[in-house]
Amino acid sequence: MDTFTIGLAARQAGVGVETIRFYERRGLIERPPKPPGAGSRRYAADTVHRIRFIRQAQQLGFTLRQIEELLGAAKSNVKLVGGGGFPAMFTQVMTGQIDSALSIPPLYLDRVQKGEIRIIAYGNDAKSLANMTVRVHVANANFLRDKRELARKFIMGYVQGVDWAYANQDQAAARFAKAMDVTPEMAKDAIKFYPKESLKVSPIRELDKIVSLAVQYKFLKEPLTQAQLKELIDIVYVPPGG
């Protein structure tokens, strides 16, 4: 089993040595025993995963107190794993292969209502992400060049549709229920997960943070330049009032 000195563990987890010592003092991780003789303390790979998890949770806006509760006051061994798509993750949760997973409403809200699963956290719990743009419309560059007016009308219709849906939630929920093949009650519950503010088409909020996270999680090799961002983001319609 791989083990690491505190310096190497810090590099592997993307934190400083003093951060690891601070986590130890807070009881978030266990301090490994000092080996006999002149050897250095060695940190297990699971501890490095735990440190990385704590750091990422802090970046998402969780306080150390919340993280302590999430980890069971540092008594739970948390390991982040890739689970695949939503159906695969659901199967893994229901068969005990993993303890929890991500989902998007109204998917599996019926299982929540039946008491088979429960919601343990919401995306909006991460305060640092609350004002970040997380949904965009993606279009082919040639399409935008050749049919820009059509793209503008599409976005205009989208904006008007969102305005109508939130002004007429009973009717919107009925249509949503039919489209998603769920009950009207489930559709109404699902709408609560999507604040209207989160569906705005402009501006792209907290872009610097988005790019930074993309680099951190290896979706990008390096931050995009201003020229690249200008080429990437083309807002074809800005509704009245932004």
N, C-alpha and C positions, 0 to 999 in steps of 0.2 A: 504494500500500500504506500502510495507517495506521501511523503511528509516534507514540510518546508520550514526553513528558518523564518523568523519573524520578518526579516527584510524581504525575502522571496515571497512569503505569504502576502505581504502588503502589495507587492508588485502584481501578483496574480489576481488579487481582489480589486486593484485599482484604488487603494487608499494609502495613507501614510502610516508609518510605524506607530506614531502617537495615537492615531485613530484606533488601531487594534488594541493598544493598551487602555484607551478610554473605554472601548466596548467591554474589555475584561473587567474594569472597575465597576461598570454599570451592571455586570452580570449577564450581558447579552451573549457572550461567548465564554467558554471555560479556558482558563489559563493552563496550558499543558505543563506537566511536571518537569522539573529540571532533571536531566539525566545525571547519573553518577559521574564523577570526574569533572573534566573541563568542557564537556559538551554543551551545545546550545539547546534551548527548548525547541521542540519540533511541532509544527501545526499540521493536523491532518487535512486531507483534501476536503472533507465534509465541513470542516471549520472555515476553510477558505470560501466554500459555497455560501455558508451562513453569513460571513462578513460581506460578501458581494450582495447578498439578498438585503441585508440591513442597509447598506449604502444606497441601493437602488430604491428601497422603500422610502428613505429620507429624501431622495431626489424627487420622488412622486408626491411629497408633501406630508408624509406620515411623521408624527412626532416620535421621539424615542419611547415615550410611554405607550403609544399606540402599537409600536413595533414590539415592545415587551409583551403586551397583551396578545398580539398576533402570534408570537412565538411561544406563548404559554409561559410567560415570565422566564424565558430562556431555558425551558425544560423540553421543548419540542425540537426535533431535528427537521428543519425545513430544507427541501431540495427542489429547485425549479427544474422541470423537465419539459421537453416538447411533447405535446399530446396530439398533434395533428389537427384536423378539422373539428367542428363542433360535435357532429355525431360520434366521432371516434373518442373525443374527450368525455362525452356523456357516458359512453359505454364503459370507459375506464373508471369513471367515478362510481357507476352503479355496480361494477364488479370488484371494487376495492383495490384496483391497481394503483389509483392515485386518490388523494384525499379531496381535492377541490379542482375546479376548472373554470374557464371563462365561457360566457355565453352572451347572447344578445336577445332581448325581448322582441317578439313574444315567444321565442323558442324556449320550450320546456317550462313555461309559466304554468301549464296545466299540471306538471309534476310538482311544482311548488304548492299549488292549490290542494293537491292530494296529500301533501305532507311527505312525499317521497324524497324530496331534496329541499334545501333551504338556501336563501340568499345570505351570504356572510359579509358581503361588501359591495359597494356600488362604485362605478367609475368616478362619480362626482365626489367621492370621499377623498380623492387625491387632489387637494386644493391647488397644488402647483400646476395641474393640468386643466383646471376648471375653465380658464379663459383661452385655452389653446385650440386652434382650429384642428379638428381631427377628421373632417369629411370634406372631400373635394370632388368635383366632376373632372374627369380626365378625358381629353379628346386628342385625336391624331392631329399633328401639326399641319399636315396637308389639308385636312378637313377644315380646320380653322382658317387657313389661307383662302381656300376656294369657296367655302360656304359660311363665312363669318356671320352674316345676317341671320342665317338659320340657327346657328349656335346661340346668338343673342336672344332670339325669340324663344328658344328652348329654355334658357335660364330665366327669362322673364316669366314664362309660364310656370316654371318650378317655383319661383318666388311667390307668384300669385296663388299657386296651389297650397303652399305652406301657410300663407296668410289665411286662406279660406279654411283650411283644416283646423287651425287653432282658434278661429272665430266660431267654428261650427263643429265642436268636438264630438257631439253625439252622431251626427251624420258621417263625419270622418271616420269615427270608430267603426260604424256599420260597414263602410266600404273597405276599411282596413281588415276587418274580420273576414269579409268575403274573399278578399285577395289572398290572405294568409291562411284561410281555412281554419280559423279559430273562433271561439265564441265572442260575442260583442263585449262581454265583461272582461275577457282576457285582452282584447284589443284596447279597451279603455285603460287597463292597467299598464299595458305596454307603452302607451303614449306618455305616461308619467316619467318614463325613463329618458325621454328626449325633449329637453327644454327647447322652446322655440329659438332661443338665442344661439343654441348650438348648431342650428341649421342655416345660419346666415351665410350668404355666398361671398360676402366681402366685409372687411378686408381679411387677408390671411393673418391671423393673430399669432404673436410670439414665434415668428419664423426662425429667429436665431436659436431659440430653444429646440424647435423641431429639427433643425439641421444638426444641432449638437447631439441630440438623442439618436439621430440616424447614424452619425459617426460612431457613437458609443456602442450601439448595438449592431454595428458592422453592416448596415444597409448602404452606407457610403464609406468609401476609403478615406475621404478627406472632405472638409467643408466646401460647399459650393461657393464659387466666386459671385460677386454682384452681377456680372455679365451672365453667368449661368442661371442665376435666380430670375433675372429679367426675362430670359428666354423660356424658362420653365413655367413661370406664372403669367398667365394672360387672362385677366378678368374682363370678359366681353360685355358684361352688363352690371351696372351698379344701381340697385334700386334707390328710390327717393329716400333720403335720410341715411344712406349708407347701407 
